[in-house]
Amino acid sequence: MASKVIESWKIVTAIPNYEEVAGELLFRKIFTLAPQVHGMFRFAKDFEPMSEELFASERFKRHARGVITTVDTAINMLGPDLDPLVSILEDLGKVHGQYGALPAHYAIVGRALIETLADVLQEMFTNELKTSWARVYDIVSMAMIEGADSD
């Protein structure tokens, strides 16, 4: 499972400026799936939902790059000992909980991530790879939700 995710992520990281490209795709998916979350993001408060001005703003780009960098870090930490990754994700979940992230929001982000990967990887994104990514995302979201609930 992890090896398939890691190998497919290498394809994503080979895209020039992948953090910004993948981050924008991901957030376009998130805001399409759940327009109501637009206001939860500080970078979005001064912009109309789904506006090109939003996606062109440096605040948005910085956040999008940060999210993809976090995904990159998580993928690179996949291995036999997930404890260090889980600890980082629990801390990240705590922060997201303070911003108002609810367990239901993680399902939206998971769906957006899967759809983003399907767009980027196209025919390489098989059902088997989709299942592997979904399993990894389940680990990520569960750890973050546990972190948010630990307060």
Beta strands, then each sheet from edge to edge (+ up, - down):
end
